[in-house]
Amino acid sequence: MVKNAFISVISQEEKEENKGSVEFQVFSFTNKIQRLTSHLELHRKDYSSQRGLRKILGKRQRLLAYLSKKNKVRYKELIGQLDIRKPKTR
């Protein structure tokens, strides 16, 4: 299995300070999602990893929904940096 390069949007100092912040949690879930996705490309019948991936996707989705309700600016910056969603245009 080839290791993927992880996203380094958040600096090392910020990681140590803000491990409980919504941004850091979404960042870590995004890294886990990328690792599981690459694993599942090789092992298609690994159903327990598929279940774990779905659970992590749901957690990230709930955190992003929370952030979008609380602070639209931080939400837009985060999805722009991580490139995980297309911004809603209404």
PyMOL Python script that loads the backbone (N, CA, C, O; Angstrom):
from pymol import cmd

cmd.read_pdbstr("""\
ATOM      1  N   MET A   1       0.843  -1.177   0.000  1.00  0.00           N
ATOM      2  CA  MET A   1       0.000   0.000   0.000  1.00  0.00           C
ATOM      3  C   MET A   1       0.890   1.242   0.000  1.00  0.00           C
ATOM      4  O   MET A   1       1.840   1.339   0.777  1.00  0.00           O
ATOM      5  N   VAL A   2       0.578   2.165  -0.859  1.00  0.00           N
ATOM      6  CA  VAL A   2       1.354   3.386  -0.977  1.00  0.00           C
ATOM      7  C   VAL A   2       0.805   4.410   0.005  1.00  0.00           C
ATOM      8  O   VAL A   2      -0.405   4.627   0.071  1.00  0.00           O
ATOM      9  N   LYS A   3       1.694   5.038   0.767  1.00  0.00           N
ATOM     10  CA  LYS A   3       1.251   6.055   1.714  1.00  0.00           C
ATOM     11  C   LYS A   3       0.978   7.353   0.971  1.00  0.00           C
ATOM     12  O   LYS A   3       1.773   7.796   0.143  1.00  0.00           O
ATOM     13  N   ASN A   4      -0.165   7.950   1.287  1.00  0.00           N
ATOM     14  CA  ASN A   4      -0.529   9.217   0.668  1.00  0.00           C
ATOM     15  C   ASN A   4       0.094  10.367   1.442  1.00  0.00           C
ATOM     16  O   ASN A   4       0.312  10.280   2.650  1.00  0.00           O
ATOM     17  N   ALA A   5       0.371  11.431   0.731  1.00  0.00           N
ATOM     18  CA  ALA A   5       0.836  12.642   1.403  1.00  0.00           C
ATOM     19  C   ALA A   5      -0.358  13.267   2.109  1.00  0.00           C
ATOM     20  O   ALA A   5      -1.421  13.432   1.511  1.00  0.00           O
ATOM     21  N   PHE A   6      -0.186  13.615   3.377  1.00  0.00           N
ATOM     22  CA  PHE A   6      -1.290  14.158   4.144  1.00  0.00           C
ATOM     23  C   PHE A   6      -1.391  15.657   3.912  1.00  0.00           C
ATOM     24  O   PHE A   6      -0.411  16.321   3.576  1.00  0.00           O
ATOM     25  N   ILE A   7      -2.576  16.163   4.096  1.00  0.00           N
ATOM     26  CA  ILE A   7      -2.820  17.579   3.920  1.00  0.00           C
ATOM     27  C   ILE A   7      -2.145  18.324   5.069  1.00  0.00           C
ATOM     28  O   ILE A   7      -2.293  17.953   6.233  1.00  0.00           O
ATOM     29  N   SER A   8      -1.413  19.363   4.735  1.00  0.00           N
ATOM     30  CA  SER A   8      -0.730  20.124   5.774  1.00  0.00           C
ATOM     31  C   SER A   8      -1.252  21.551   5.805  1.00  0.00           C
ATOM     32  O   SER A   8      -0.479  22.505   5.720  1.00  0.00           O
ATOM     33  N   VAL A   9      -2.555  21.693   5.926  1.00  0.00           N
ATOM     34  CA  VAL A   9      -3.175  23.003   5.958  1.00  0.00           C
ATOM     35  C   VAL A   9      -2.940  23.660   7.316  1.00  0.00           C
ATOM     36  O   VAL A   9      -2.724  24.869   7.400  1.00  0.00           O
ATOM     37  N   ILE A  10      -2.984  22.864   8.366  1.00  0.00           N
ATOM     38  CA  ILE A  10      -2.815  23.372   9.722  1.00  0.00           C
ATOM     39  C   ILE A  10      -1.364  23.162  10.135  1.00  0.00           C
ATOM     40  O   ILE A  10      -0.828  22.062  10.000  1.00  0.00           O
ATOM     41  N   SER A  11      -0.730  24.217  10.636  1.00  0.00           N
ATOM     42  CA  SER A  11       0.676  24.118  11.013  1.00  0.00           C
ATOM     43  C   SER A  11       0.839  23.261  12.263  1.00  0.00           C
ATOM     44  O   SER A  11      -0.134  22.984  12.964  1.00  0.00           O
ATOM     45  N   GLN A  12       2.065  22.845  12.539  1.00  0.00           N
ATOM     46  CA  GLN A  12       2.345  21.968  13.681  1.00  0.00           C
ATOM     47  C   GLN A  12       2.012  22.656  15.002  1.00  0.00           C
ATOM     48  O   GLN A  12       1.504  22.008  15.917  1.00  0.00           O
ATOM     49  N   GLU A  13       2.287  23.953  15.118  1.00  0.00           N
ATOM     50  CA  GLU A  13       1.995  24.679  16.347  1.00  0.00           C
ATOM     51  C   GLU A  13       0.499  24.729  16.608  1.00  0.00           C
ATOM     52  O   GLU A  13       0.056  24.559  17.744  1.00  0.00           O
ATOM     53  N   GLU A  14      -0.283  24.961  15.556  1.00  0.00           N
ATOM     54  CA  GLU A  14      -1.725  25.005  15.710  1.00  0.00           C
ATOM     55  C   GLU A  14      -2.282  23.641  16.082  1.00  0.00           C
ATOM     56  O   GLU A  14      -3.282  23.560  16.796  1.00  0.00           O
ATOM     57  N   LYS A  15      -1.654  22.565  15.610  1.00  0.00           N
ATOM     58  CA  LYS A  15      -2.106  21.229  15.953  1.00  0.00           C
ATOM     59  C   LYS A  15      -1.989  20.990  17.450  1.00  0.00           C
ATOM     60  O   LYS A  15      -2.889  20.412  18.060  1.00  0.00           O
ATOM     61  N   GLU A  16      -0.895  21.426  18.040  1.00  0.00           N
ATOM     62  CA  GLU A  16      -0.684  21.213  19.466  1.00  0.00           C
ATOM     63  C   GLU A  16      -1.648  22.039  20.305  1.00  0.00           C
ATOM     64  O   GLU A  16      -2.088  21.587  21.363  1.00  0.00           O
ATOM     65  N   GLU A  17      -1.981  23.231  19.855  1.00  0.00           N
ATOM     66  CA  GLU A  17      -2.836  24.116  20.629  1.00  0.00           C
ATOM     67  C   GLU A  17      -4.312  23.758  20.524  1.00  0.00           C
ATOM     68  O   GLU A  17      -5.020  23.782  21.531  1.00  0.00           O
ATOM     69  N   ASN A  18      -4.784  23.433  19.350  1.00  0.00           N
ATOM     70  CA  ASN A  18      -6.221  23.348  19.086  1.00  0.00           C
ATOM     71  C   ASN A  18      -6.677  21.953  18.683  1.00  0.00           C
ATOM     72  O   ASN A  18      -7.378  21.809  17.681  1.00  0.00           O
ATOM     73  N   LYS A  19      -6.305  20.935  19.424  1.00  0.00           N
ATOM     74  CA  LYS A  19      -6.704  19.585  19.049  1.00  0.00           C
ATOM     75  C   LYS A  19      -8.197  19.369  19.183  1.00  0.00           C
ATOM     76  O   LYS A  19      -8.733  18.448  18.566  1.00  0.00           O
ATOM     77  N   GLY A  20      -8.884  20.176  19.957  1.00  0.00           N
ATOM     78  CA  GLY A  20     -10.320  20.016  20.136  1.00  0.00           C
ATOM     79  C   GLY A  20     -11.150  20.893  19.231  1.00  0.00           C
ATOM     80  O   GLY A  20     -12.378  20.807  19.247  1.00  0.00           O
ATOM     81  N   SER A  21     -10.509  21.737  18.442  1.00  0.00           N
ATOM     82  CA  SER A  21     -11.273  22.646  17.590  1.00  0.00           C
ATOM     83  C   SER A  21     -11.947  21.876  16.465  1.00  0.00           C
ATOM     84  O   SER A  21     -11.511  20.794  16.074  1.00  0.00           O
ATOM     85  N   VAL A  22     -13.013  22.460  15.963  1.00  0.00           N
ATOM     86  CA  VAL A  22     -13.764  21.831  14.876  1.00  0.00           C
ATOM     87  C   VAL A  22     -12.889  21.682  13.642  1.00  0.00           C
ATOM     88  O   VAL A  22     -12.949  20.664  12.952  1.00  0.00           O
ATOM     89  N   GLU A  23     -12.081  22.691  13.365  1.00  0.00           N
ATOM     90  CA  GLU A  23     -11.235  22.640  12.180  1.00  0.00           C
ATOM     91  C   GLU A  23     -10.243  21.482  12.262  1.00  0.00           C
ATOM     92  O   GLU A  23     -10.038  20.764  11.283  1.00  0.00           O
ATOM     93  N   PHE A  24      -9.629  21.305  13.430  1.00  0.00           N
ATOM     94  CA  PHE A  24      -8.668  20.221  13.573  1.00  0.00           C
ATOM     95  C   PHE A  24      -9.349  18.864  13.450  1.00  0.00           C
ATOM     96  O   PHE A  24      -8.803  17.949  12.834  1.00  0.00           O
ATOM     97  N   GLN A  25     -10.540  18.727  14.035  1.00  0.00           N
ATOM     98  CA  GLN A  25     -11.251  17.457  13.948  1.00  0.00           C
ATOM     99  C   GLN A  25     -11.618  17.130  12.508  1.00  0.00           C
ATOM    100  O   GLN A  25     -11.463  15.989  12.072  1.00  0.00           O
ATOM    101  N   VAL A  26     -12.103  18.119  11.767  1.00  0.00           N
ATOM    102  CA  VAL A  26     -12.434  17.894  10.350  1.00  0.00           C
ATOM    103  C   VAL A  26     -11.178  17.552   9.573  1.00  0.00           C
ATOM    104  O   VAL A  26     -11.208  16.687   8.697  1.00  0.00           O
ATOM    105  N   PHE A  27     -10.077  18.218   9.880  1.00  0.00           N
ATOM    106  CA  PHE A  27      -8.791  17.952   9.236  1.00  0.00           C
ATOM    107  C   PHE A  27      -8.347  16.514   9.485  1.00  0.00           C
ATOM    108  O   PHE A  27      -7.924  15.829   8.554  1.00  0.00           O
ATOM    109  N   SER A  28      -8.439  16.048  10.733  1.00  0.00           N
ATOM    110  CA  SER A  28      -7.998  14.682  11.034  1.00  0.00           C
ATOM    111  C   SER A  28      -8.942  13.654  10.417  1.00  0.00           C
ATOM    112  O   SER A  28      -8.491  12.610   9.946  1.00  0.00           O
ATOM    113  N   PHE A  29     -10.257  13.936  10.412  1.00  0.00           N
ATOM    114  CA  PHE A  29     -11.191  13.013   9.764  1.00  0.00           C
ATOM    115  C   PHE A  29     -10.922  12.940   8.262  1.00  0.00           C
ATOM    116  O   PHE A  29     -11.043  11.870   7.667  1.00  0.00           O
ATOM    117  N   THR A  30     -10.559  14.063   7.643  1.00  0.00           N
ATOM    118  CA  THR A  30     -10.266  14.076   6.209  1.00  0.00           C
ATOM    119  C   THR A  30      -9.048  13.206   5.906  1.00  0.00           C
ATOM    120  O   THR A  30      -9.037  12.487   4.907  1.00  0.00           O
ATOM    121  N   ASN A  31      -8.019  13.264   6.762  1.00  0.00           N
ATOM    122  CA  ASN A  31      -6.847  12.410   6.574  1.00  0.00           C
ATOM    123  C   ASN A  31      -7.216  10.938   6.717  1.00  0.00           C
ATOM    124  O   ASN A  31      -6.755  10.106   5.935  1.00  0.00           O
ATOM    125  N   LYS A  32      -8.043  10.608   7.706  1.00  0.00           N
ATOM    126  CA  LYS A  32      -8.467   9.220   7.890  1.00  0.00           C
ATOM    127  C   LYS A  32      -9.289   8.741   6.698  1.00  0.00           C
ATOM    128  O   LYS A  32      -9.146   7.600   6.257  1.00  0.00           O
ATOM    129  N   ILE A  33     -10.139   9.607   6.185  1.00  0.00           N
ATOM    130  CA  ILE A  33     -10.969   9.254   5.029  1.00  0.00           C
ATOM    131  C   ILE A  33     -10.094   8.960   3.817  1.00  0.00           C
ATOM    132  O   ILE A  33     -10.353   8.008   3.081  1.00  0.00           O
ATOM    133  N   GLN A  34      -9.069   9.766   3.606  1.00  0.00           N
ATOM    134  CA  GLN A  34      -8.175   9.533   2.468  1.00  0.00           C
ATOM    135  C   GLN A  34      -7.431   8.210   2.613  1.00  0.00           C
ATOM    136  O   GLN A  34      -7.282   7.466   1.644  1.00  0.00           O
ATOM    137  N   ARG A  35      -6.961   7.918   3.835  1.00  0.00           N
ATOM    138  CA  ARG A  35      -6.250   6.651   4.044  1.00  0.00           C
ATOM    139  C   ARG A  35      -7.173   5.460   3.835  1.00  0.00           C
ATOM    140  O   ARG A  35      -6.788   4.488   3.185  1.00  0.00           O
ATOM    141  N   LEU A  36      -8.395   5.521   4.380  1.00  0.00           N
ATOM    142  CA  LEU A  36      -9.323   4.411   4.212  1.00  0.00           C
ATOM    143  C   LEU A  36      -9.758   4.245   2.766  1.00  0.00           C
ATOM    144  O   LEU A  36      -9.947   3.122   2.299  1.00  0.00           O
ATOM    145  N   THR A  37      -9.917   5.345   2.059  1.00  0.00           N
ATOM    146  CA  THR A  37     -10.305   5.268   0.649  1.00  0.00           C
ATOM    147  C   THR A  37      -9.227   4.576  -0.172  1.00  0.00           C
ATOM    148  O   THR A  37      -9.534   3.734  -1.016  1.00  0.00           O
ATOM    149  N   SER A  38      -7.968   4.923   0.068  1.00  0.00           N
ATOM    150  CA  SER A  38      -6.897   4.263  -0.679  1.00  0.00           C
ATOM    151  C   SER A  38      -6.790   2.784  -0.290  1.00  0.00           C
ATOM    152  O   SER A  38      -6.465   1.944  -1.129  1.00  0.00           O
ATOM    153  N   HIS A  39      -7.063   2.470   0.974  1.00  0.00           N
ATOM    154  CA  HIS A  39      -7.047   1.071   1.413  1.00  0.00           C
ATOM    155  C   HIS A  39      -8.169   0.292   0.729  1.00  0.00           C
ATOM    156  O   HIS A  39      -7.967  -0.840   0.290  1.00  0.00           O
ATOM    157  N   LEU A  40      -9.342   0.899   0.641  1.00  0.00           N
ATOM    158  CA  LEU A  40     -10.489   0.198   0.058  1.00  0.00           C
ATOM    159  C   LEU A  40     -10.379   0.051  -1.455  1.00  0.00           C
ATOM    160  O   LEU A  40     -11.054  -0.799  -2.036  1.00  0.00           O
ATOM    161  N   GLU A  41      -9.549   0.858  -2.105  1.00  0.00           N
ATOM    162  CA  GLU A  41      -9.321   0.656  -3.530  1.00  0.00           C
ATOM    163  C   GLU A  41      -8.605  -0.665  -3.776  1.00  0.00           C
ATOM    164  O   GLU A  41      -8.830  -1.321  -4.793  1.00  0.00           O
ATOM    165  N   LEU A  42      -7.740  -1.054  -2.838  1.00  0.00           N
ATOM    166  CA  LEU A  42      -7.017  -2.323  -2.964  1.00  0.00           C
ATOM    167  C   LEU A  42      -7.826  -3.502  -2.420  1.00  0.00           C
ATOM    168  O   LEU A  42      -7.776  -4.601  -2.971  1.00  0.00           O
ATOM    169  N   HIS A  43      -8.564  -3.271  -1.347  1.00  0.00           N
ATOM    170  CA  HIS A  43      -9.291  -4.342  -0.657  1.00  0.00           C
ATOM    171  C   HIS A  43     -10.783  -4.027  -0.684  1.00  0.00           C
ATOM    172  O   HIS A  43     -11.334  -3.504   0.285  1.00  0.00           O
ATOM    173  N   ARG A  44     -11.414  -4.342  -1.774  1.00  0.00           N
ATOM    174  CA  ARG A  44     -12.806  -3.973  -1.979  1.00  0.00           C
ATOM    175  C   ARG A  44     -13.772  -4.691  -1.038  1.00  0.00           C
ATOM    176  O   ARG A  44     -14.845  -4.159  -0.753  1.00  0.00           O
ATOM    177  N   LYS A  45     -13.433  -5.857  -0.559  1.00  0.00           N
ATOM    178  CA  LYS A  45     -14.357  -6.629   0.272  1.00  0.00           C
ATOM    179  C   LYS A  45     -14.103  -6.476   1.764  1.00  0.00           C
ATOM    180  O   LYS A  45     -14.587  -7.282   2.558  1.00  0.00           O
ATOM    181  N   ASP A  46     -13.362  -5.470   2.151  1.00  0.00           N
ATOM    182  CA  ASP A  46     -13.099  -5.210   3.563  1.00  0.00           C
ATOM    183  C   ASP A  46     -14.276  -4.417   4.129  1.00  0.00           C
ATOM    184  O   ASP A  46     -14.253  -3.187   4.176  1.00  0.00           O
ATOM    185  N   TYR A  47     -15.303  -5.150   4.558  1.00  0.00           N
ATOM    186  CA  TYR A  47     -16.557  -4.524   4.936  1.00  0.00           C
ATOM    187  C   TYR A  47     -16.460  -3.770   6.260  1.00  0.00           C
ATOM    188  O   TYR A  47     -17.178  -2.791   6.462  1.00  0.00           O
ATOM    189  N   SER A  48     -15.598  -4.202   7.147  1.00  0.00           N
ATOM    190  CA  SER A  48     -15.460  -3.475   8.407  1.00  0.00           C
ATOM    191  C   SER A  48     -14.800  -2.108   8.171  1.00  0.00           C
ATOM    192  O   SER A  48     -15.136  -1.135   8.847  1.00  0.00           O
ATOM    193  N   SER A  49     -13.881  -2.032   7.232  1.00  0.00           N
ATOM    194  CA  SER A  49     -13.292  -0.735   6.901  1.00  0.00           C
ATOM    195  C   SER A  49     -14.301   0.152   6.185  1.00  0.00           C
ATOM    196  O   SER A  49     -14.288   1.371   6.358  1.00  0.00           O
ATOM    197  N   GLN A  50     -15.172  -0.448   5.385  1.00  0.00           N
ATOM    198  CA  GLN A  50     -16.219   0.330   4.731  1.00  0.00           C
ATOM    199  C   GLN A  50     -17.156   0.939   5.755  1.00  0.00           C
ATOM    200  O   GLN A  50     -17.582   2.086   5.618  1.00  0.00           O
ATOM    201  N   ARG A  51     -17.477   0.164   6.784  1.00  0.00           N
ATOM    202  CA  ARG A  51     -18.351   0.655   7.845  1.00  0.00           C
ATOM    203  C   ARG A  51     -17.672   1.794   8.606  1.00  0.00           C
ATOM    204  O   ARG A  51     -18.300   2.808   8.909  1.00  0.00           O
ATOM    205  N   GLY A  52     -16.401   1.620   8.908  1.00  0.00           N
ATOM    206  CA  GLY A  52     -15.655   2.674   9.584  1.00  0.00           C
ATOM    207  C   GLY A  52     -15.589   3.946   8.764  1.00  0.00           C
ATOM    208  O   GLY A  52     -15.694   5.048   9.302  1.00  0.00           O
ATOM    209  N   LEU A  53     -15.413   3.792   7.459  1.00  0.00           N
ATOM    210  CA  LEU A  53     -15.369   4.949   6.573  1.00  0.00           C
ATOM    211  C   LEU A  53     -16.703   5.692   6.593  1.00  0.00           C
ATOM    212  O   LEU A  53     -16.730   6.921   6.646  1.00  0.00           O
ATOM    213  N   ARG A  54     -17.809   4.949   6.550  1.00  0.00           N
ATOM    214  CA  ARG A  54     -19.123   5.590   6.587  1.00  0.00           C
ATOM    215  C   ARG A  54     -19.352   6.318   7.901  1.00  0.00           C
ATOM    216  O   ARG A  54     -19.956   7.391   7.919  1.00  0.00           O
ATOM    217  N   LYS A  55     -18.875   5.746   9.004  1.00  0.00           N
ATOM    218  CA  LYS A  55     -19.027   6.402  10.297  1.00  0.00           C
ATOM    219  C   LYS A  55     -18.229   7.697  10.359  1.00  0.00           C
ATOM    220  O   LYS A  55     -18.723   8.708  10.858  1.00  0.00           O
ATOM    221  N   ILE A  56     -16.997   7.671   9.854  1.00  0.00           N
ATOM    222  CA  ILE A  56     -16.160   8.873   9.863  1.00  0.00           C
ATOM    223  C   ILE A  56     -16.751   9.941   8.946  1.00  0.00           C
ATOM    224  O   ILE A  56     -16.720  11.127   9.277  1.00  0.00           O
ATOM    225  N   LEU A  57     -17.290   9.530   7.792  1.00  0.00           N
ATOM    226  CA  LEU A  57     -17.927  10.487   6.892  1.00  0.00           C
ATOM    227  C   LEU A  57     -19.113  11.170   7.564  1.00  0.00           C
ATOM    228  O   LEU A  57     -19.323  12.370   7.390  1.00  0.00           O
ATOM    229  N   GLY A  58     -19.883  10.408   8.328  1.00  0.00           N
ATOM    230  CA  GLY A  58     -21.026  10.978   9.038  1.00  0.00           C
ATOM    231  C   GLY A  58     -20.597  11.953  10.115  1.00  0.00           C
ATOM    232  O   GLY A  58     -21.216  13.002  10.291  1.00  0.00           O
ATOM    233  N   LYS A  59     -19.535  11.612  10.841  1.00  0.00           N
ATOM    234  CA  LYS A  59     -19.029  12.516  11.878  1.00  0.00           C
ATOM    235  C   LYS A  59     -18.549  13.820  11.263  1.00  0.00           C
ATOM    236  O   LYS A  59     -18.835  14.903  11.773  1.00  0.00           O
ATOM    237  N   ARG A  60     -17.810  13.705  10.154  1.00  0.00           N
ATOM    238  CA  ARG A  60     -17.305  14.913   9.500  1.00  0.00           C
ATOM    239  C   ARG A  60     -18.451  15.753   8.970  1.00  0.00           C
ATOM    240  O   ARG A  60     -18.412  16.981   9.046  1.00  0.00           O
ATOM    241  N   GLN A  61     -19.468  15.101   8.437  1.00  0.00           N
ATOM    242  CA  GLN A  61     -20.621  15.816   7.915  1.00  0.00           C
ATOM    243  C   GLN A  61     -21.349  16.574   9.023  1.00  0.00           C
ATOM    244  O   GLN A  61     -21.766  17.715   8.823  1.00  0.00           O
ATOM    245  N   ARG A  62     -21.504  15.945  10.190  1.00  0.00           N
ATOM    246  CA  ARG A  62     -22.159  16.619  11.312  1.00  0.00           C
ATOM    247  C   ARG A  62     -21.332  17.798  11.818  1.00  0.00           C
ATOM    248  O   ARG A  62     -21.884  18.848  12.147  1.00  0.00           O
ATOM    249  N   LEU A  63     -20.003  17.626  11.881  1.00  0.00           N
ATOM    250  CA  LEU A  63     -19.154  18.733  12.318  1.00  0.00           C
ATOM    251  C   LEU A  63     -19.217  19.905  11.339  1.00  0.00           C
ATOM    252  O   LEU A  63     -19.263  21.062  11.756  1.00  0.00           O
ATOM    253  N   LEU A  64     -19.219  19.609  10.054  1.00  0.00           N
ATOM    254  CA  LEU A  64     -19.299  20.677   9.059  1.00  0.00           C
ATOM    255  C   LEU A  64     -20.653  21.381   9.105  1.00  0.00           C
ATOM    256  O   LEU A  64     -20.729  22.593   8.903  1.00  0.00           O
ATOM    257  N   ALA A  65     -21.716  20.632   9.368  1.00  0.00           N
ATOM    258  CA  ALA A  65     -23.030  21.256   9.501  1.00  0.00           C
ATOM    259  C   ALA A  65     -23.065  22.170  10.718  1.00  0.00           C
ATOM    260  O   ALA A  65     -23.629  23.263  10.659  1.00  0.00           O
ATOM    261  N   TYR A  66     -22.467  21.730  11.814  1.00  0.00           N
ATOM    262  CA  TYR A  66     -22.385  22.551  13.021  1.00  0.00           C
ATOM    263  C   TYR A  66     -21.604  23.830  12.750  1.00  0.00           C
ATOM    264  O   TYR A  66     -22.032  24.921  13.128  1.00  0.00           O
ATOM    265  N   LEU A  67     -20.460  23.690  12.095  1.00  0.00           N
ATOM    266  CA  LEU A  67     -19.628  24.853  11.809  1.00  0.00           C
ATOM    267  C   LEU A  67     -20.329  25.817  10.869  1.00  0.00           C
ATOM    268  O   LEU A  67     -20.194  27.031  11.023  1.00  0.00           O
ATOM    269  N   SER A  68     -21.074  25.305   9.900  1.00  0.00           N
ATOM    270  CA  SER A  68     -21.759  26.192   8.960  1.00  0.00           C
ATOM    271  C   SER A  68     -22.869  26.977   9.657  1.00  0.00           C
ATOM    272  O   SER A  68     -23.170  28.104   9.263  1.00  0.00           O
ATOM    273  N   LYS A  69     -23.484  26.385  10.701  1.00  0.00           N
ATOM    274  CA  LYS A  69     -24.509  27.111  11.449  1.00  0.00           C
ATOM    275  C   LYS A  69     -23.899  28.163  12.361  1.00  0.00           C
ATOM    276  O   LYS A  69     -24.460  29.247  12.519  1.00  0.00           O
ATOM    277  N   LYS A  70     -22.749  27.852  12.964  1.00  0.00           N
ATOM    278  CA  LYS A  70     -22.149  28.745  13.950  1.00  0.00           C
ATOM    279  C   LYS A  70     -21.333  29.871  13.329  1.00  0.00           C
ATOM    280  O   LYS A  70     -21.404  31.016  13.773  1.00  0.00           O
ATOM    281  N   ASN A  71     -20.560  29.540  12.302  1.00  0.00           N
ATOM    282  CA  ASN A  71     -19.657  30.541  11.741  1.00  0.00           C
ATOM    283  C   ASN A  71     -19.453  30.263  10.253  1.00  0.00           C
ATOM    284  O   ASN A  71     -18.659  29.398   9.882  1.00  0.00           O
ATOM    285  N   LYS A  72     -20.162  30.990   9.413  1.00  0.00           N
ATOM    286  CA  LYS A  72     -20.106  30.762   7.962  1.00  0.00           C
ATOM    287  C   LYS A  72     -18.721  31.061   7.377  1.00  0.00           C
ATOM    288  O   LYS A  72     -18.283  30.391   6.442  1.00  0.00           O
ATOM    289  N   VAL A  73     -18.041  32.058   7.924  1.00  0.00           N
ATOM    290  CA  VAL A  73     -16.738  32.445   7.374  1.00  0.00           C
ATOM    291  C   VAL A  73     -15.719  31.334   7.606  1.00  0.00           C
ATOM    292  O   VAL A  73     -15.011  30.941   6.679  1.00  0.00           O
ATOM    293  N   ARG A  74     -15.636  30.823   8.836  1.00  0.00           N
ATOM    294  CA  ARG A  74     -14.704  29.736   9.138  1.00  0.00           C
ATOM    295  C   ARG A  74     -15.043  28.487   8.327  1.00  0.00           C
ATOM    296  O   ARG A  74     -14.145  27.770   7.884  1.00  0.00           O
ATOM    297  N   TYR A  75     -16.340  28.224   8.134  1.00  0.00           N
ATOM    298  CA  TYR A  75     -16.781  27.076   7.346  1.00  0.00           C
ATOM    299  C   TYR A  75     -16.303  27.191   5.902  1.00  0.00           C
ATOM    300  O   TYR A  75     -15.760  26.236   5.347  1.00  0.00           O
ATOM    301  N   LYS A  76     -16.503  28.351   5.301  1.00  0.00           N
ATOM    302  CA  LYS A  76     -16.103  28.540   3.902  1.00  0.00           C
ATOM    303  C   LYS A  76     -14.598  28.457   3.737  1.00  0.00           C
ATOM    304  O   LYS A  76     -14.108  27.903   2.752  1.00  0.00           O
ATOM    305  N   GLU A  77     -13.853  29.009   4.705  1.00  0.00           N
ATOM    306  CA  GLU A  77     -12.395  28.919   4.643  1.00  0.00           C
ATOM    307  C   GLU A  77     -11.927  27.473   4.736  1.00  0.00           C
ATOM    308  O   GLU A  77     -11.029  27.056   4.005  1.00  0.00           O
ATOM    309  N   LEU A  78     -12.544  26.709   5.643  1.00  0.00           N
ATOM    310  CA  LEU A  78     -12.133  25.325   5.854  1.00  0.00           C
ATOM    311  C   LEU A  78     -12.411  24.455   4.635  1.00  0.00           C
ATOM    312  O   LEU A  78     -11.544  23.695   4.204  1.00  0.00           O
ATOM    313  N   ILE A  79     -13.611  24.563   4.077  1.00  0.00           N
ATOM    314  CA  ILE A  79     -13.900  23.729   2.907  1.00  0.00           C
ATOM    315  C   ILE A  79     -13.074  24.162   1.709  1.00  0.00           C
ATOM    316  O   ILE A  79     -12.774  23.348   0.836  1.00  0.00           O
ATOM    317  N   GLY A  80     -12.704  25.434   1.657  1.00  0.00           N
ATOM    318  CA  GLY A  80     -11.825  25.906   0.585  1.00  0.00           C
ATOM    319  C   GLY A  80     -10.418  25.359   0.723  1.00  0.00           C
ATOM    320  O   GLY A  80      -9.804  24.964  -0.268  1.00  0.00           O
ATOM    321  N   GLN A  81      -9.900  25.331   1.952  1.00  0.00           N
ATOM    322  CA  GLN A  81      -8.547  24.838   2.188  1.00  0.00           C
ATOM    323  C   GLN A  81      -8.463  23.336   1.968  1.00  0.00           C
ATOM    324  O   GLN A  81      -7.519  22.850   1.345  1.00  0.00           O
ATOM    325  N   LEU A  82      -9.448  22.595   2.480  1.00  0.00           N
ATOM    326  CA  LEU A  82      -9.398  21.142   2.365  1.00  0.00           C
ATOM    327  C   LEU A  82      -9.945  20.633   1.038  1.00  0.00           C
ATOM    328  O   LEU A  82      -9.710  19.483   0.668  1.00  0.00           O
ATOM    329  N   ASP A  83     -10.680  21.491   0.314  1.00  0.00           N
ATOM    330  CA  ASP A  83     -11.263  21.140  -0.982  1.00  0.00           C
ATOM    331  C   ASP A  83     -12.124  19.888  -0.860  1.00  0.00           C
ATOM    332  O   ASP A  83     -11.926  18.908  -1.578  1.00  0.00           O
ATOM    333  N   ILE A  84     -13.092  19.937   0.071  1.00  0.00           N
ATOM    334  CA  ILE A  84     -13.925  18.765   0.307  1.00  0.00           C
ATOM    335  C   ILE A  84     -15.359  18.945  -0.143  1.00  0.00           C
ATOM    336  O   ILE A  84     -16.053  17.954  -0.372  1.00  0.00           O
ATOM    337  N   ARG A  85     -15.820  20.155  -0.274  1.00  0.00           N
ATOM    338  CA  ARG A  85     -17.182  20.402  -0.742  1.00  0.00           C
ATOM    339  C   ARG A  85     -17.156  21.582  -1.676  1.00  0.00           C
ATOM    340  O   ARG A  85     -16.263  22.429  -1.633  1.00  0.00           O
ATOM    341  N   LYS A  86     -18.150  21.611  -2.511  1.00  0.00           N
ATOM    342  CA  LYS A  86     -18.321  22.792  -3.328  1.00  0.00           C
ATOM    343  C   LYS A  86     -19.138  23.782  -2.503  1.00  0.00           C
ATOM    344  O   LYS A  86     -20.130  23.394  -1.886  1.00  0.00           O
ATOM    345  N   PRO A  87     -18.741  25.045  -2.483  1.00  0.00           N
ATOM    346  CA  PRO A  87     -19.500  26.015  -1.689  1.00  0.00           C
ATOM    347  C   PRO A  87     -20.926  26.141  -2.200  1.00  0.00           C
ATOM    348  O   PRO A  87     -21.175  26.123  -3.406  1.00  0.00           O
ATOM    349  N   LYS A  88     -21.844  26.266  -1.273  1.00  0.00           N
ATOM    350  CA  LYS A  88     -23.248  26.413  -1.643  1.00  0.00           C
ATOM    351  C   LYS A  88     -23.468  27.796  -2.230  1.00  0.00           C
ATOM    352  O   LYS A  88     -23.026  28.799  -1.670  1.00  0.00           O
ATOM    353  N   THR A  89     -24.149  27.840  -3.355  1.00  0.00           N
ATOM    354  CA  THR A  89     -24.445  29.122  -3.993  1.00  0.00           C
ATOM    355  C   THR A  89     -25.938  29.315  -3.976  1.00  0.00           C
ATOM    356  O   THR A  89     -26.675  28.656  -4.709  1.00  0.00           O
ATOM    357  N   ARG A  90     -26.378  30.226  -3.132  1.00  0.00           N
ATOM    358  CA  ARG A  90     -27.808  30.541  -3.054  1.00  0.00           C
ATOM    359  C   ARG A  90     -28.003  32.003  -3.198  1.00  0.00           C
ATOM    360  O   ARG A  90     -29.137  32.481  -3.161  1.00  0.00           O
TER     361      ARG A  90
END
""", "prot")
cmd.dss("prot")
cmd.show_as("cartoon", "prot")
cmd.util.cbc("prot")
cmd.orient("prot")
